[in-house]
Amino acid sequence: MEKRGVAVGSLLTVANLSVEEVAAILAATDRLERMAAAERVRILAGRRIALLFYESSTRTRTSFELAAKSLGAMTTLVSDKSSSIEKGESLKDTGLTLRALGAECIVLRHANSGAPYLLAKSTGLPVLNAGDGMHEHPSQALLDLRTMLTRLPGMSGRLVNAKTLDGVTVVITGDILHSRVARSNAMLLPKLGARVVLCGPKELLPEDALGLGLASKGGVEIERDFDKALKQAASQGLAVAMMLRIQRERLAGLELDLGDYISRYQLDQERLAARAPEALVMHPGPMIRGLEIAGEVADGANSAIEDQVRHGLAVRTALLVRALGVGGFESVTV
Amino acid sequence: MSDLLILNGRLVDPASGVDGERDLLLRHGRVAAVEMPGQLRAVKGKEVIDAKGMIVAPGLVDVHVHLREPGQTYKESIKTGTAAAAAGGFTSVVAMPNTVPVNDSVAKLEWMMDAEREACVKLFAMPAATFGSLGEEITDYHELQRAGAVGFTDDGKPVLHDRVMRAALVAAAGIGVPISQHAEDTRLTGGCSMNAGPVAFRLGLRGMTVEAESKIVERDIRLLRDIEKQEGLRPHLHVQHVSTANAMEAIRQAKRSGLHVTCEVAPHHFTLTDEAVGDYDTNAKMNPPLRNDADRLAMIAGLMDGTVDCIATDHAPHALFEKEQEFERAPNGITGLETALGLALQVLHKGNGMPISRVIELMSVQPARIVSLQGRGTLSVDSFADVVVFEPSAEWSFEAAKSRSKSRNTPFDGAPMLGRVLTTISEGRVIYRG
């Protein structure tokens, strides 16, 4: 394999993001959000960003595209369904082709874990991981973090450091095994002081998940009883209930009794009111109402689900600026 | 063929119990004399190798290589694969049958063994245990053995069905050759690309459990016991590339109970763990996968206590474009012929105190015995003049770019090695000079 490194400005994983880098990304997000549209559109004027999507996506793709356009960049969308990928072109060659056409940054969504590393190493371009297989979804974890910082009481104006989320327990519930969102959140949030409790049945949450915790201070626990997890989170400070969809497309023959699953793990109004009435309710989408989450909870006062989508647009704007090395990120090195 | 004298070296020949200064005369492709220093004189016309400070050992034997010919010569050929073997000190290799087409007939076996393939070391082959390695119907063991087969295997895949594996063991027992099993319950490993555990979880890759290996080993051992009891035969099971503590323990117990089980361990399984996958390095992807450190240490323990019969490389070359793919899509396997001795000496001898003679035993006479190679794996008088001369104290780094193999897929590019091969001799011919 070509021994090329990963370009500065890439975001492939949250694992090696320092708290300072997280703070810089969030600060840039604030700055860009406040900026007048006419000014923002000049930041990446004329720059070329390729959106390479091997898997379907609504939120992530649209928000990266809108983010790029709001910065004045040109975008091109390449999907596996309508390109030479269908003819068998490899990821490496697809990346080299995009680079030859002038792409300066590639946003990649791919069904195989680790694909962004291959693309980054073979093109030398900054690559933003927009979700790779069961591995990671770094921009999702950053937007989730920003959602928490804006919605949790007492957070606004707090400095972003290793203690920002002290006293916050994030209960991530559902199909952890197949979830890149769970992995990115479980690796990012403890860096800022949060306690992450993973919750779900053994088939969807193996003990190996504990390895996501920080080498220094852990920060990741498993609690299979959802009621207990919620109750405990609420009793220890601020609680976040992050619900995940069961990824039928990745179950690979795994049989699940959905009726049993719903009774044990669905976040419905009764459970929320009884166990953690103040909890912030989050879901990365797409959500299946009536399965992992009841409709009235998704639409209820505790829900931050639409905020998450909005923050997605803002955070991705900052990530694109960072990837292309402009707008106050010059001093931030990876 | 002219005479060849190897003088002043330390001869280590575990099969004949020799470990000391000896001079060696090779003549007509055989070992003609082994004498104390000073007895054999260099005379005009004789080629002389001065082996002062070197170890002179039987040429190494690898019972598990993939030479990719016929069918995939863009990865490797018999010529290039055996050249890599020679550079690694090997003089006998056993080719696996998962070529294209699968080596499952006398005609295909004879084609592989033909001199036109230009093997530079002695080539042996294990044809497929079942037609097409499909695991359904066993091949013609009698005919294939007559044509040179030294055992049978569906390597790359297991012989999964109890009935078929039993038939294979019975048929092979009748002619005194082993069934070499790739122990993987493929019903448990679909979609998996590395070892199950925290590393796989973090990387979002589906993991192969240790049970997927040990269950097949345990099943095969049960079959051996049944066949001994019911048929009065003594079948020989050879377990390929053991990688888990569970399987190692099952083999240890089976050996204690007197069953004819042998096994091999690959250098990567006693050197690396699944952490080596790092950022999806496809050169750390093979099957069985790199395991955790407890398993790695269990491989070393098995090598130290004699449970493991031999070191085998599972040399599995793949082209760069095949490895430059998404981790889950990249093929399994790494090259190994040129790094086996250097890693064995580095990890087992230097790192774990295994005597050099024992390392040599695990790489020469013991593998030769598993597949009943007559006159190989030893340097006693009259045996084949298969010799490796290496400098045991040489510390060096492997450079994949200089490999004799057609492929470069190794996790050991730049890795420290101990012991450097200077000369490899196959049946009296010098086939490699370092």
Interface residues (C-beta under 8 A of the other chain):
Chain A: M1 E2 L12 A15 S90 L91 K92 H110 N112 S113 G114 A115 Y117 L118 S122 D132 G133 M134 H135 E136 L177 R180 R183 M187 P206 D208 A209 L210 G211 L212 A252 G253
Chain B: G190 G191 A196 G197 P198 V199 A200 F201 R202 L203 G204 L205 R206 G207 D279 Y280 D281 T282 N283 L320 F321 K323 E324 Q325 E326 F327 E328 R329
